[in-house]
């Protein structure tokens, strides 16, 4: 069995956040969702558990990061092409996200970033497979 990851993220308004990611083409697993939690399916092995802030607080004794002034995590997703990077970033910006930084173009690697409605930073990155293979040898 492939290892899976479940990233837990606090959200202010679950319906707003679900709508945002739905507009990006992602789905939700209803088996792991309820009125305070939504299981965002990013791939077969990557999920984000979107939890209302009160629900999120049940799992930690620490304060929830104020994403308007701090960065608690940078979430990076791979993309299969430069065009797919632009498609996802443009869709995020058109759906209520905000820019998180300038595009990064290193020739063999290209990325853009955005913040979701809750201020979490998402990066979308493409790397030239030939450049990656060349670095492994």
C-alpha positions as CSV (number, residue, x, y, z in Angstrom):
1,X,0.0,0.0,0.0
2,X,1.3,3.5,-0.9
3,X,1.8,5.8,2.0
4,X,-0.8,8.5,2.2
5,X,-0.8,12.0,3.7
6,X,-3.6,13.8,5.4
7,X,-2.8,17.5,6.0
8,X,-5.1,19.1,8.6
9,X,-5.9,22.7,8.0
10,X,-8.1,25.1,10.0
11,X,-10.7,27.0,8.1
12,X,-12.9,29.9,9.0
13,X,-15.9,29.1,6.8
14,X,-16.1,25.5,5.6
15,X,-18.6,26.1,2.8
16,X,-16.5,29.0,1.4
17,X,-13.4,26.8,1.4
18,X,-15.2,23.8,-0.1
19,X,-16.5,26.1,-2.9
20,X,-13.0,27.4,-3.6
21,X,-11.4,24.0,-4.0
22,X,-14.4,22.7,-5.9
23,X,-13.9,25.5,-8.5
24,X,-10.3,24.2,-8.8
25,X,-11.6,20.8,-9.9
26,X,-11.0,19.0,-6.6
27,X,-13.6,16.7,-5.0
28,X,-14.4,15.7,-1.4
29,X,-14.8,12.3,0.2
30,X,-18.1,12.4,1.9
31,X,-17.1,9.3,4.0
32,X,-14.7,11.6,5.9
33,X,-16.7,14.8,5.9
34,X,-19.4,16.2,8.1
35,X,-20.7,19.7,9.1
36,X,-17.3,20.6,10.6
37,X,-14.9,18.7,8.4
38,X,-14.4,18.2,4.7
39,X,-11.9,15.7,3.2
40,X,-10.4,17.4,0.2
41,X,-9.1,14.8,-2.3
42,X,-6.0,16.0,-4.0
43,X,-4.9,12.7,-5.4
44,X,-5.1,9.0,-4.6
45,X,-2.6,9.5,-1.8
46,X,-2.9,13.2,-0.8
47,X,-5.8,14.6,1.2
48,X,-6.4,17.8,3.1
49,X,-8.7,17.6,6.1
50,X,-10.4,21.0,6.2
51,X,-11.6,21.6,9.7
52,X,-13.6,24.5,11.1
53,X,-11.5,26.3,13.7
54,X,-13.4,25.0,16.7
55,X,-13.0,21.4,15.4
56,X,-9.3,22.0,14.6
57,X,-8.8,23.2,18.2
58,X,-9.9,19.8,19.5
59,X,-6.6,18.4,18.1
60,X,-4.1,20.9,19.5
61,X,-3.4,22.8,22.7
62,X,-1.6,25.5,20.7
63,X,-3.2,28.6,19.2
64,X,-4.2,28.5,15.6
65,X,-1.8,30.5,13.4
66,X,-3.2,33.9,12.2
67,X,-2.5,33.4,8.5
68,X,-2.9,37.2,7.9
69,X,0.4,37.8,9.7
70,X,2.1,34.4,9.9
71,X,2.8,31.4,7.7
72,X,2.2,28.1,9.3
73,X,3.0,25.9,6.3
74,X,3.8,26.0,2.6
75,X,2.0,23.3,0.7
76,X,3.6,22.4,-2.6
77,X,1.9,20.4,-5.3
78,X,3.5,19.0,-8.4
79,X,2.1,19.7,-11.9
80,X,2.7,17.8,-15.1
81,X,3.6,20.9,-17.2
82,X,4.1,24.6,-17.0
83,X,0.7,25.1,-18.5
84,X,-0.9,23.0,-15.7
85,X,0.9,25.3,-13.2
86,X,-0.7,28.3,-14.8
87,X,-4.1,26.7,-15.1
88,X,-4.3,25.8,-11.4
89,X,-2.8,29.1,-10.2
90,X,-5.1,31.2,-12.6
91,X,-8.1,29.2,-11.5
92,X,-7.3,29.8,-7.8
93,X,-6.9,33.5,-8.4
94,X,-10.2,33.6,-10.3
95,X,-12.0,31.7,-7.6
96,X,-11.2,33.9,-4.7
97,X,-7.6,33.1,-3.9
98,X,-4.9,35.7,-3.7
99,X,-1.3,35.8,-5.0
100,X,1.3,34.5,-2.5
101,X,4.4,35.5,-4.4
102,X,5.9,36.1,-7.8
103,X,6.2,33.3,-10.3
104,X,9.5,31.5,-10.2
105,X,11.0,30.5,-13.5
106,X,14.4,28.7,-13.4
107,X,14.0,27.1,-16.9
108,X,14.1,23.5,-15.6
109,X,11.6,24.4,-12.8
110,X,8.6,26.7,-12.9
111,X,6.2,27.5,-10.1
112,X,3.5,29.9,-8.9
113,X,1.8,30.3,-5.5
114,X,-1.5,31.4,-4.1
115,X,-3.3,31.7,-0.9
116,X,-6.7,30.0,-0.4
117,X,-9.5,32.0,1.3
118,X,-8.1,31.0,4.8
119,X,-4.6,32.3,4.0
120,X,-2.9,29.0,3.6
121,X,-0.1,29.2,1.0
122,X,-0.2,26.7,-1.9
123,X,2.6,26.3,-4.4
124,X,2.3,24.6,-7.7
125,X,5.5,23.5,-9.3
126,X,6.6,21.8,-12.5
127,X,10.1,20.3,-12.9
128,X,11.6,19.2,-16.2
129,X,11.8,15.4,-16.0
130,X,15.1,15.4,-17.9
131,X,16.7,17.8,-15.4
132,X,15.5,15.7,-12.5
133,X,16.9,12.5,-14.1
134,X,20.2,14.3,-14.8
135,X,20.6,15.2,-11.1
136,X,20.1,11.6,-9.9
137,X,23.1,10.2,-11.7
